[in-house]
Amino acid sequence: MAEQPTAQDARAVNARMVERLLAEPPRPLAQGGYALRVLETRGRRTGGLRRTPLGVVEVAGQRYLVSPNVRRDWVLNLCAQPECALLAGDERERRRAVRVDGADAVAAVRTYLAALQIPWALQAFPVSADAPQEDVAAHMDEMAVFRLDSSEPGGRGED
């Protein structure tokens, strides 16, 4: 079983991933797929910019962020201030994060878990990648799912 990283290890890995994701051309995101992006939020206490590398999934034409834990800093930041941006390479998409539940959230979690290949990240979830819909739904109060709507009226959310 893979060992889960410490908070200090995770911060260092995240910083390197942010740097890499901003330096490379973005990988495409397709229906049912997963791609890494940098989520830029405002800190809920300081108001300072925070950057977190995260997987984004696309389900039924919508983009979603999925967290195994409702207490993650980026989740709490989005709950306090839903305006955010997705960054990759030289692309910047302005978005508004809308917390979702029900069938949309379950579908996003199942898609995310099916695409995720990192053992320690999979272990952070209260359900397995092959969990049936009912099991995922039973654990939704422990997880957070955000739909990333465009923050541009009628636009794709790109600056």
N, C-alpha and C positions, 0 to 999 in steps of 0.2 A: 504494500500500500504506500502511495506517495505521501511524503510529509508535507503538511500545509505550511506555507511560508509565514514568517513572523511579520508583524506590522512594518518593521524597518525594512525587511527584505522586500515586502510588497511595494512600499513607497519607492525604493530604488528601481525595482523592475518597472513599475508604472512610469517613472521619469524617463527611463530608457525607451520604453515603448512609445511614449508621447513623442519623444524626439524622432524616433524612427518613422512613426506614422505621419509626421509633419514633413519629413524629408523625402518620402517616397510617393510616387503616384498612387492614388487611391485604388483599391481593388473594387471591382464592380459589386453591387448588391442586387441580387435577383430574387424573384419570388421563391419563398421557402429557403432562401440562403442566408448566410451570415457573413458579415464583413466587419473588420475592426475599424473603429473611428475614435477620435478624441472628442469626448463630451466636455464642452466648456460651460460651466455654471457660475453663479455668484454664490460665495460662501454665505450661509444663513446667518452667521454671527458677525463676520467682518465685512461682508460685501465684496471681498476681493475675488478676482477671477480664479477659478479652480479648473484644472484640466485632468481628466480621467480617461484612460484608454478602456473602451468597452466594445463588446460585440453588439452590432445592430442586426436585427432580423427583419425580413420583409414577409408579411402574411397578408394575403388578399389585397395587395397594393398599398398596404400601410407599413410604415416603419415603426419598430418597437425596441425599447430597452427593457431588459429583464434583470431583476436582482433576486438572488436567493434569500435575501435578508432585508426586511423593511427598515432596519437601523443603519444601513450603510450611509456614509456621509453624502455621497452623490444623490442618493434617494431623498434624504432629508433636505438637501439643498434644492432639489427640484420641487419638493412639496412646498417649500417656503417661497421660491421664485421660479415659476415654470418656464420663463424665457431662457433659452439656451442656444447653443450652436453645436453643430457637428462639424468637425474639422478632419481633413485628410489631405496630404499633399498641400497644394495651394488652393484647395476648395474649402469654402465655408458656407454652410447651410444654416440659416437662422430658423429655429424651430420653437414651438411651444409644446412642452411636455404635458400630456393629459393622462392622469392616472386612470387606468381601466381595470375592470374586474369582469367576472362572468365568462362567457364563452370566448370572447376576444382575448382575454388574459390567458385563459387555459391554452388556446391555440398558439399564442405567442411563446409561452413557456415550453410547450411540447416541441415547437419548431426550433427554438433556441437549444434545447437539450439534445435534439437529434443532430444538430450541426456542431455542437461543442465537442472538441477532441482533447481537452486538457483535464487529466484525471483529478487533480486537486480542485479545479473549478467545479467539475461535476459533483464532487463530494460535498461541496458547500450547499447544494440544494437538498431540500427535505424529501424529494422524490427522485426516482431514477429516470434515466433517459427513455426507458421503455414503459413508464408508468401509464396506466390507462387514464382517460380524461377524468373519471370520477376521483381517482387518487390525487391528481393534480389539483382539481377543484377543492378537495378537502383541505389542502395545504395553502390555499391562496392568501390567507390572512398572515402567513409568515413571509410571503414573497411580495415583490412590487413589480408592476408592469406599467410602463408608460408608452402611450402612442405619441409619436412625434409629428405633430401637425405643422404645416407651413405657418410661419409667422407673417408671411406676405399675403395680403388679400389677393386671391386668384393666382398666386404664384407658386413656384416650387420651393420657395424658402431659401434660395441662393442669393448671396450678396453680389 
